[in-house]
Structure formats: structure tokens, C-alpha cells
Amino acid sequence: MIIAIKIKLKPTKEQEVLFWKSAGTARWAYNYFLCESENHYSEYLKGNRKTKTISEGEVRKYINNILKKTTHKWLGEVGSNVMKQAVKDANLARQRWFDGISGKPKFKCRRKSKISFYVNYESLKRTKEGFQGEKLGIVKTYQPLPKLQAGQMYSNPRISFDGKNWFLSIGYEKQFEMLELTGVSLGIDVGIKELAVCSDGEFKKNINKTKRVKHLEKKLRKEQRKLNRKLEDNIKSYDINRKPIYEKPLKDMKNIQKQNQIIRNLHKKLTDIRINYLHQCSNEIVKTKPSQIVMEHLNVRGMMKNKHLAKSIATQKLSEFKKQMKYKCEKYGIKFVEADRWFASSKTCSCCGKIKSDLKLKDRVFSCECGFKMDRDLNASINLANYQIQRA
């Protein structure tokens, strides 16, 4: 199977400047294609075009043959595949929107969008110090790139910036030995009180309730209040739309930029802690070697509409946890089953099978008329473990 790996980079100052130029070029090319596709559709509605959509090949040819040679000569300062792949990414995002898989693609902003760009996989070569890329030279890394067999290449290499460091993400083919499985069906009930409750009685705690995370969240609120005070001191008035008019431009306010960096670093630290904990939990579950793992299909988007639970659900990163479980099950030959969204795992008695329709969210202990009593989440995980047996 194809495994993805993320490697931290040690670029020189010149290489870092080139990274920023490449990321800016990728963002511009992505936005340019979206703008051209919207203009093309507007012309089609007016009757000036025969087709509804414009092909990404036409846009790339126009950029290479016209813009790159005249008004946009700076495109030649970075690798040619940076612009090419960014246009392809925009076209893919638009196609996914047409197919109803995702929402309408939005224009990228340097402040909010992910800073990344594509590296040509054909010219990417592993070296003793790191790797060599198109127009990048030899870039040093903190760990060596994985070795490949003869004739193989790294897939979809991209360089990204997380607010503090630069990383190279690549995919490569790797074979894993199949585990000797136990034949057990393991149900996993995820939630807010606990991250995961397994049908074997294992509870994975909520990392957001730990002392370290609470301390960092408190520090983050404190630093955000500092930033707000700095911004208020720099505001002289507001315009008609209640937008602030600053005494000095924000880009010239070094104290505000420093404060923004402090806040970004705290956000990054919290994210790293949560992702790392998810990896630890998913590894522990997979290493129990069950034959199949059953998880419920959660409507996370719908759950986020509850303003009282939105923050708790977002910080749990339930979608990321499910994604990790899926690929780790595939890695070791474990069958991953996703239960139907309307399967009443919490309301069903795991002893007699009767459904308790009046069960409320505050009821943490499941009590059935048959006399069966159990923790609500553990009862749900047992029902998930038996999901395939009930549907057989």
C-alpha cells in the first residue's frame, strides 16, 4: 500500500525565499483558474461561449505561452510544475463540487489558506543530506527520505509551512506483514466525555480534559486578550460598515505581528498534542489485533451546529480519528466497518436487543426493563461490535 510521510526541512535563507515564492505562485494559479472558470460560465450564460466550463489545459497554455512571457515573468523563478499542479488542483476542486462530493471551491488567501506547493516527482531525488528538487537545489532534512526500490518514485510530493517550520510530504509504496488476528469484532463508540470506548472495556480518555491542554488553552485566551488590547490601542475610528480604521497599518506594527506569532504557535502546539494523542490511541487499538473494527457513522457537520457542543466536538477531532483508524486497519489487514448513521447503538440494549426510545443525552447509565444496567457508551460499543452479526 502507499504510505505517506511528513519530513521536517532545514532550508537555507535563499531556499526559504524560494519556498515562499513557490507557495505564492501556487496560490495565484489556483485563484486564477477559479476566476477564469467563473468568467467563462458568465460568458456562456450571455451566449458568447458554447461550453459551460473551461478546461484546465487551456488555462495552463495561456499562462505558459502568454502571461509567463509578458506580464508575469516572475512565474519563471519557480519550478514549472508548481503552477501546473495548482491549476490541476483547482480543476479537481471544481469537479468535486460538480459531483456533489464537496462544497464550492473558494479563493485562497495567504492569511487563512494552507501554505504549500507541489514538487515535481520526476526530478525529486534522495540524497545523503536530504533531497534534490526542481530549482530548489539540495534541501537538508532532519531525517532521511525512505529508500525506494529500483524503478519506483515518490508520489505527490509537496512542501508545506505550518506557521513555524517547513515540511516535505511524500507517498511511497511499502509492504506490511499481515498480523495474526484474534477473530474478535471490536466496537468503538466515540464521543465527547471520552474519546473512545471499546467493546472490550477499554476507555480512551478525552485529552482536552488534561491539565496540560487546559493550561495551554488558558494561556491562549490570555494572549488573545493581549492582542485585542493592542489592536484597540491602534484604532482611531470606524467606518460606516463598522470596520476599524487604524492609526498605523498592521503590517508596520511589529508588536502586533509578534503577538500573532505567539498565538499561532500556541494553536500549533495544541493541534500537535491532539493529533499525537489520536495516533497513540489508534495504535493501541490496532495492536489488540481484532479481525474487524466497527465504528459509527457520525454526522459531524450536523453536530457542529449545536453551539453548546461545537467547540468540544471540534477539539476531539473525531474525523481525524476515524481516518487514522481506517488506514491503520488497511495496513494490517483488519476489516473496517462503518455502521449505518441511523443504527441506534446507544438506545439498543446489548442484552435483550430492545430499543429504549426515551433515552436522553444526560442519561449516562443505560437501564433496560430486563434488568440490564451498563455504562451508556460501553453498551453502545458492544452493539457496534455485534453490528455485522445483526445484519447477516
C-alpha positions as CSV (number, residue, x, y, z in Angstrom):
1,M,0.0,0.0,0.0
2,I,1.0,3.6,-0.4
3,I,2.2,5.2,2.9
4,A,2.5,9.0,3.3
5,I,5.3,10.5,5.5
6,K,6.0,14.1,6.5
7,I,9.6,15.2,7.0
8,K,10.9,18.4,8.6
9,L,13.2,20.5,6.5
10,K,16.3,22.6,7.2
11,P,16.2,25.2,4.3
12,T,18.7,27.9,3.8
13,K,17.6,31.6,3.7
14,E,17.7,31.6,-0.1
15,Q,15.7,28.3,-0.3
16,E,13.1,29.7,2.2
17,V,12.6,32.7,0.0
18,L,12.1,30.4,-3.0
19,F,9.6,28.4,-0.9
20,W,7.6,31.5,-0.3
21,K,7.7,32.4,-4.0
22,S,6.6,28.9,-4.9
23,A,3.7,28.9,-2.4
24,G,2.6,32.4,-3.7
25,T,2.7,31.1,-7.3
26,A,0.6,28.1,-6.4
27,R,-2.0,30.3,-4.7
28,W,-2.1,32.7,-7.6
29,A,-2.5,29.9,-10.2
30,Y,-5.3,28.3,-8.1
31,N,-7.2,31.6,-7.8
32,Y,-6.6,32.5,-11.5
33,F,-8.2,29.2,-12.7
34,L,-11.2,29.7,-10.4
35,C,-11.6,33.3,-11.7
36,E,-11.3,32.2,-15.4
37,S,-13.8,29.4,-14.9
38,E,-16.4,31.8,-13.4
39,N,-15.8,34.3,-16.2
40,H,-16.2,31.6,-18.8
41,Y,-19.5,30.5,-17.2
42,S,-20.8,34.1,-17.2
43,E,-20.0,34.4,-20.9
44,Y,-21.8,31.1,-21.6
45,L,-24.9,32.5,-19.9
46,K,-24.7,35.5,-22.2
47,G,-24.5,33.3,-25.2
48,N,-20.8,34.1,-26.0
49,R,-19.5,30.6,-25.2
50,K,-20.5,27.2,-26.5
51,T,-19.4,25.2,-23.4
52,K,-20.2,25.8,-19.7
53,T,-16.8,25.1,-18.4
54,I,-13.2,25.8,-19.4
55,S,-10.6,23.1,-19.4
56,E,-7.5,23.4,-17.2
57,G,-5.3,22.6,-20.3
58,E,-6.5,25.9,-22.0
59,V,-5.7,27.9,-18.9
60,R,-2.2,26.4,-18.5
61,K,-1.4,27.0,-22.1
62,Y,-2.5,30.6,-21.8
63,I,-0.4,31.2,-18.7
64,N,2.7,29.5,-20.2
65,N,2.5,31.0,-23.7
66,I,1.2,34.5,-23.0
67,L,1.4,35.6,-19.3
68,K,4.7,34.0,-18.5
69,K,6.5,35.7,-21.4
70,T,4.9,39.1,-20.9
71,T,3.4,40.5,-17.7
72,H,4.1,37.5,-15.4
73,K,7.8,36.8,-15.9
74,W,8.1,36.0,-12.2
75,L,6.5,32.7,-13.0
76,G,9.9,31.6,-14.4
77,E,11.6,32.0,-11.0
78,V,10.0,28.8,-9.6
79,G,9.5,25.3,-10.9
80,S,7.2,24.9,-13.9
81,N,5.2,22.2,-12.2
82,V,4.2,24.5,-9.3
83,M,1.8,26.4,-11.5
84,K,0.7,23.4,-13.5
85,Q,-0.3,21.3,-10.4
86,A,-2.1,24.3,-8.8
87,V,-4.3,24.7,-11.8
88,K,-5.0,20.9,-11.7
89,D,-5.9,21.2,-8.0
90,A,-8.3,24.0,-8.7
91,N,-9.9,22.0,-11.5
92,L,-10.2,18.9,-9.3
93,A,-11.9,21.0,-6.5
94,R,-14.3,22.4,-9.1
95,Q,-15.1,18.9,-10.4
96,R,-15.7,17.6,-6.9
97,W,-18.2,20.4,-6.4
98,F,-20.0,19.5,-9.6
99,D,-20.2,15.8,-8.5
100,G,-21.7,16.9,-5.1
101,I,-18.7,15.5,-3.1
102,S,-17.7,18.8,-1.6
103,G,-18.7,22.5,-1.5
104,K,-17.9,25.2,-3.9
105,P,-14.1,25.9,-4.0
106,K,-13.1,29.3,-2.5
107,F,-10.3,31.7,-3.5
108,K,-7.2,31.1,-1.4
109,C,-5.9,33.8,1.0
110,R,-2.3,33.9,2.3
111,R,-3.6,34.6,5.8
112,K,-6.1,31.8,6.0
113,S,-5.3,29.1,3.4
114,K,-2.6,26.4,3.8
115,I,0.8,27.5,2.5
116,S,2.0,24.7,0.3
117,F,3.2,23.9,-3.3
118,Y,3.9,20.9,-5.4
119,V,7.4,19.5,-6.2
120,N,7.9,17.6,-9.5
121,Y,8.1,13.9,-8.5
122,E,10.3,13.1,-11.6
123,S,13.1,15.4,-10.5
124,L,12.9,14.7,-6.8
125,K,15.9,12.6,-5.8
126,R,17.0,11.3,-2.4
127,T,20.5,12.5,-1.3
128,K,22.7,11.9,1.8
129,E,21.7,15.2,3.3
130,G,18.1,15.3,2.2
131,F,16.7,15.6,-1.3
132,Q,17.1,17.5,-4.5
133,G,14.2,19.2,-6.2
134,E,13.4,21.2,-9.3
135,K,15.0,24.7,-8.9
136,L,15.4,24.0,-5.2
137,G,18.8,22.6,-5.1
138,I,19.8,20.2,-2.3
139,V,17.5,20.7,0.7
140,K,18.6,19.3,4.0
141,T,16.2,17.4,6.2
142,Y,16.1,16.3,9.8
143,Q,15.6,12.6,8.8
144,P,16.4,10.8,5.6
145,L,13.8,10.1,3.0
146,P,12.7,6.4,2.8
147,K,14.6,4.3,0.3
148,L,12.8,3.1,-2.8
149,Q,13.2,0.0,-5.0
150,A,14.5,0.3,-8.5
151,G,12.1,2.0,-10.9
152,Q,9.9,3.5,-8.1
153,M,9.3,7.2,-7.5
154,Y,7.8,9.3,-4.7
155,S,4.2,10.1,-5.2
156,N,2.6,13.6,-4.8
157,P,5.5,15.4,-3.1
158,R,4.5,18.7,-1.6
159,I,6.3,21.2,0.6
160,S,4.1,23.0,3.2
161,F,4.5,25.5,6.0
162,D,2.7,25.1,9.4
163,G,3.4,28.6,10.8
164,K,6.8,27.7,12.2
165,N,8.6,25.0,10.1
166,W,8.7,23.7,6.5
167,F,7.8,20.1,5.8
168,L,8.0,17.7,2.8
169,S,5.2,15.2,2.5
170,I,5.6,12.3,0.1
171,G,3.9,9.0,-0.6
172,Y,5.7,5.7,-1.3
173,E,4.9,2.0,-1.7
174,K,5.5,-0.2,1.3
175,Q,4.5,-3.8,2.0
176,F,3.4,-4.8,5.5
177,E,3.2,-8.2,7.1
178,M,-0.3,-9.3,7.8
179,L,-1.0,-9.8,11.6
180,E,-2.3,-13.0,13.1
181,L,-5.7,-11.7,14.1
182,T,-7.7,-12.9,17.1
183,G,-11.1,-13.2,15.3
184,V,-12.7,-10.7,17.7
185,S,-15.1,-8.0,16.4
186,L,-14.3,-4.8,18.3
187,G,-16.8,-1.9,18.5
188,I,-15.7,1.6,19.1
189,D,-18.1,4.3,20.4
190,V,-16.6,7.8,20.1
191,G,-17.9,10.8,22.0
192,I,-17.2,14.0,24.0
193,K,-17.0,12.7,27.5
194,E,-14.4,10.0,26.4
195,L,-12.6,10.0,23.1
196,A,-13.4,6.3,22.5
197,V,-15.0,3.4,24.4
198,C,-14.1,0.0,23.1
199,S,-16.3,-3.1,23.5
200,D,-13.5,-4.9,25.4
201,G,-13.9,-2.4,28.2
202,E,-11.0,-0.1,27.2
203,F,-11.7,3.6,27.8
204,K,-9.6,6.3,25.9
205,K,-9.8,9.5,27.9
206,N,-10.5,12.9,26.5
207,I,-7.1,14.7,26.1
208,N,-8.8,18.1,26.3
209,K,-9.6,17.5,30.0
210,T,-5.9,17.0,30.9
211,K,-4.0,19.6,32.9
212,R,-1.5,20.4,30.1
213,V,-4.2,21.2,27.5
214,K,-6.3,23.2,29.9
215,H,-3.2,25.3,30.8
216,L,-2.3,25.9,27.1
217,E,-6.0,26.9,26.4
218,K,-5.9,29.3,29.3
219,K,-2.6,30.8,28.1
220,L,-4.1,31.1,24.6
221,R,-7.1,33.1,25.9
222,K,-4.7,35.4,27.8
223,E,-2.5,36.0,24.7
224,Q,-5.7,36.7,22.5
225,R,-6.8,39.3,25.0
226,K,-3.4,40.9,24.8
227,L,-3.7,41.1,21.0
228,N,-7.2,42.6,21.3
229,R,-5.9,45.3,23.5
230,K,-3.0,46.1,21.1
231,L,-5.5,46.4,18.2
232,E,-7.8,48.6,20.2
233,D,-5.0,51.0,21.0
234,N,-4.2,51.3,17.3
235,I,-7.8,52.1,16.2
236,K,-8.6,55.7,15.8
237,S,-12.2,55.3,14.4
238,Y,-14.6,53.1,12.5
239,D,-16.1,53.5,9.0
240,I,-19.7,53.2,8.0
241,N,-19.6,49.4,7.9
242,R,-18.1,49.3,11.5
243,K,-14.7,48.3,10.1
244,P,-11.7,49.7,12.1
245,I,-9.6,52.5,10.7
246,Y,-6.1,52.0,12.1
247,E,-3.6,54.8,13.0
248,K,-0.8,52.8,11.6
249,P,-1.0,49.9,9.1
250,L,-1.0,46.5,10.8
251,K,2.0,45.3,8.7
252,D,4.1,48.1,10.3
253,M,3.0,47.2,13.8
254,K,5.8,44.8,14.9
255,N,4.3,44.3,18.4
256,I,1.0,43.1,16.8
257,Q,2.9,40.7,14.4
258,K,4.9,39.3,17.3
259,Q,1.7,38.7,19.2
260,N,0.1,37.0,16.2
261,Q,3.1,34.6,16.0
262,I,2.7,33.7,19.7
263,I,-0.9,32.9,19.2
264,R,-0.1,30.8,16.1
265,N,2.5,28.8,18.0
266,L,0.0,28.1,20.8
267,H,-2.6,26.9,18.3
268,K,0.1,24.7,16.6
269,K,1.2,23.2,20.0
270,L,-2.4,22.3,20.9
271,T,-3.1,20.7,17.5
272,D,0.2,18.7,17.7
273,I,-0.8,17.4,21.2
274,R,-4.3,16.3,20.0
275,I,-3.0,14.7,16.8
276,N,-0.3,12.9,18.6
277,Y,-2.7,11.5,21.2
278,L,-5.0,10.2,18.4
279,H,-2.1,8.3,16.9
280,Q,-1.3,6.8,20.3
281,C,-4.9,5.7,20.8
282,S,-5.4,4.3,17.3
283,N,-2.1,2.4,17.5
284,E,-3.1,0.9,20.9
285,I,-6.4,-0.2,19.5
286,V,-5.0,-1.8,16.3
287,K,-2.3,-3.7,18.2
288,T,-5.0,-5.7,20.0
289,K,-5.3,-7.4,16.6
290,P,-9.1,-7.7,16.2
291,S,-10.4,-9.3,13.0
292,Q,-12.7,-6.3,12.4
293,I,-13.3,-2.9,13.9
294,V,-16.8,-1.3,13.8
295,M,-17.3,2.5,14.2
296,E,-20.4,4.5,14.0
297,H,-21.1,7.0,11.1
298,L,-21.3,10.4,12.8
299,N,-22.8,13.5,11.2
300,V,-20.1,15.8,12.5
301,R,-21.2,18.7,10.4
302,G,-24.7,18.5,11.8
303,M,-23.4,18.1,15.4
304,M,-21.3,21.2,15.0
305,K,-24.5,23.2,14.6
306,N,-25.1,22.8,18.3
307,K,-23.5,25.9,19.7
308,H,-23.2,24.3,23.2
309,L,-21.2,21.3,21.9
310,A,-19.4,22.7,18.8
311,K,-16.1,23.5,20.5
312,S,-16.0,20.2,22.3
313,I,-16.6,18.3,19.1
314,A,-14.1,20.3,17.1
315,T,-11.3,19.8,19.6
316,Q,-12.0,16.0,19.8
317,K,-11.1,15.7,16.0
318,L,-13.4,12.7,15.5
319,S,-13.0,12.8,11.7
320,E,-9.2,12.6,12.0
321,F,-9.5,9.7,14.5
322,K,-11.7,7.8,12.0
323,K,-9.3,8.5,9.2
324,Q,-6.4,7.1,11.2
325,M,-8.3,4.0,12.2
326,K,-9.2,3.3,8.5
327,Y,-5.7,3.4,7.1
328,K,-4.2,1.5,10.1
329,C,-6.7,-1.2,9.7
330,E,-5.9,-1.4,6.0
331,K,-2.2,-1.6,6.8
332,Y,-2.5,-4.7,9.0
333,G,-5.4,-6.4,7.1
334,I,-8.1,-5.6,9.7
335,K,-11.6,-5.2,8.3
336,F,-13.0,-1.8,9.0
337,V,-16.8,-1.5,9.1
338,E,-18.7,1.8,9.3
339,A,-22.2,1.3,10.9
340,D,-25.2,3.0,9.3
341,R,-25.8,6.5,10.6
342,W,-29.3,5.6,11.8
343,F,-28.2,2.5,13.7
344,A,-29.4,3.0,17.3
345,S,-26.3,1.8,19.0
346,S,-26.9,3.9,22.2
347,K,-30.6,3.2,22.5
348,T,-30.4,-0.6,22.0
349,C,-30.0,-3.0,24.9
350,S,-26.9,-5.2,24.3
351,C,-28.5,-7.9,26.4
352,C,-32.1,-8.3,25.1
353,G,-32.0,-6.1,22.0
354,K,-34.9,-3.9,23.0
355,I,-34.7,-0.2,21.9
356,K,-35.2,2.4,24.6
357,S,-36.6,5.4,22.6
358,D,-36.8,7.8,25.5
359,L,-33.0,7.7,26.3
360,K,-31.7,11.2,26.8
361,L,-28.2,12.6,26.4
362,K,-27.9,13.2,30.2
363,D,-28.6,9.5,30.9
364,R,-25.0,8.2,31.3
365,V,-26.2,4.7,32.6
366,F,-28.3,2.5,30.3
367,S,-31.1,0.8,32.2
368,C,-33.4,-1.7,30.5
369,E,-36.7,-3.3,31.5
370,C,-35.0,-6.7,31.5
371,G,-32.9,-5.5,34.5
372,F,-29.7,-4.9,32.5
373,K,-27.6,-1.9,33.6
374,M,-24.4,-0.7,32.0
375,D,-22.4,2.4,31.1
376,R,-24.2,4.1,28.1
377,D,-21.1,4.3,25.9
378,L,-19.9,0.8,26.7
379,N,-23.3,-0.6,25.8
380,A,-23.2,1.3,22.5
381,S,-19.7,-0.1,21.7
382,I,-21.0,-3.7,22.4
383,N,-23.9,-3.1,20.0
384,L,-21.4,-1.9,17.4
385,A,-19.2,-4.9,17.9
386,N,-22.3,-7.1,17.1
387,Y,-23.4,-4.9,14.1
388,Q,-22.4,-7.3,11.4
389,I,-23.9,-10.3,13.2
390,Q,-27.3,-8.5,13.4
391,R,-27.1,-7.6,9.7
392,A,-26.0,-11.0,8.5
